[in-house]
Structure formats: structure tokens, C-alpha cells
Amino acid sequence: MSENVVYIGSKPVLAYVTAIMTSVSKDTKEVVLKARGRAISIAVDAAEVTRNRYMRDLKTSVSIGTEKMQSEDGRNRNVSTIQITLSKSPEAKKPRGREPTTQAE
């Protein structure tokens, strides 16, 4: 199974929401968001907007970590990372909306 990955950067949140919805609507049932540093908050926002507004049947799994990177001046820095896995789940919340009404005849 190939892994659908969306790398999060500095684009607007809705650009990533669109990418998530496109990835999940294909034949796959899960998508992985990867971000580090300042982009972590954008990744969380994109996952929550997708889950709360558009696709309420998504289940989340979060993994955090740290990477060592070398800065421009040659020193080592620790950079925080996050990996959010969104997967379709039949037991997750159903979409919001009005229940169909039946009229008495």
C-alpha cells in the first residue's frame, strides 16, 4: 500500500485541506500530514478543519518527535516534528446536518 503524504509548509490552511480531501477521496483510506517547526500549527489546523467541517468520518492518530538539523552558522539545532494520520473510520462521527423528515400523509 502506498502512503499518501501531505507535507505542510507555509501555504494557507485551506490549500492543505483541499490536498487532504483529494488524497482521501482517491482509492486510499488514509493520508499522513507531516510538518516540522512553525508549520506544526498549520498541520493541526488543517487536520481539524478537515475533520470538523468536511469529513467527519476521519479518525486521527498523532506522532511527535525531534530532528537534529544544522543551522546556517553550522550549529546543531533540535526541530520539533509532527505526523498526523487521518484515516476513514465507520465508527467516527457522522456528518452534521438535518435528519430527513417524513411528512404525514
N, C-alpha and C positions, 0 to 999 in steps of 0.2 A: 504494500500500500504506500503510495507516495504521499508525503506530508505536505499539506498546503501551509505555507508560511507567509505571513504579512509582517514585513519589517517596518517598525514605526520610527518616524523621523520628526520633521518639523512642519508637515502639512497640516491643514485644518482637520479637525476630528471627523467631520462628515466624509472626507475623502477616504479615510480608513474604514469608516462604517460601510461605505459602498464596496470597498475591496473585500471586507469580511462577508457581506451578504452575497457577493458574486461568488466567492470561494465556497461558501456553504451551499449555495443553490446548485452547484455542479453535482456530480455523482458522489462526492465525498461527504462524509458526515461530520468532519471536524476541521477546524482551522486553528493554527497556532500564531499568536501575536508575540513578536519578540521586540524588546526595547531595552535601552540602557540609558543611564544618566537622566538628563532632563526630560527625555521622551517617555519616561515611565508614566507620568501623569496623563499624557495623551493616550497611551495604550489603555490605561484603566478607563478613561473617559469613553474611548471608542468601544470597548467591550461592554460597558454599562449602557451606553446609548443603544447599541445594537440589541442587547438583551432586554432592555426595558421598553423600548419603543417599537422595534421592528420584528424581532424574532424571540418571542417569549418562551419558546421551547428549547432554548440553549442552556446547557449546563456548563459551569466554569470550573477550571482547575488551575491553580496558580503555583508557580515555582519561582523562587527568588534566588539570587546569587551575587557573586562579586567577581569581576575580572580585573586582572592587573594589566594596566596599559602604560605605555611610555609617553610622557608629555613631550611637547616640542623642545623643552630645555633639557631633555634627557633623563629626567627623574621618573621613577615609577609611581603610578597613581592607582588607587583602587576605584573602580567604577561599578556602581550597582547595576544589576540586570534583573529583568523580569520576563517570564514566559507564561502567557495566559493561553490555555487551551479551551476553546469553545467547541462543544460537541452537541449534536442534536440528541434530545432525550425525550422519549414519550411521556415520562413521568414528571417533566418540568412543567412550569406554569403554562396554562393555555392563554392564547391571545385575548387581550381585553376587547370588550365590545358588548353590544347589547345582545341579549339572548333573543332568538327568533320568537316572535309572538304568534299565537294562533288566535284567529277570530272565531267567536261562537257563531254558528250558523242557525 
